[in-house]
Amino acid sequence: MSKKKTEIEFIKIICVIDGLAEGLNIRKEQEYYGFETVDRLGYNVYTEKEKGRLPIYIGSYPKTYFQLIDNEIYVVTFEKNA
């Protein structure tokens, strides 16, 4: 039986607006993980990773709502038996 691996590269971002005041699921000064949307205008945003858990998808938001924390890439690997 072979295993299929898929890797997703996340960046660490911090929210710079009060999204809750606008009815969004993001909080000012909260750290998140994400990666660029296909159109490169925003991020697909995930909650912070906890050890042993995969990040939980929150939504897609414009880049202007976030600031990049560092240039480090965080890789999550998914394995599936084929």
Secondary structure, 3 states (H helix, E strand, C coil): CCEEEEEEEEEEEEECCCHHHHCCCCCCCCEEEEEECCCCCEEEEECCCCCCCCCCEEEEEEHHHEEEEEEEEEEEEEEEEC
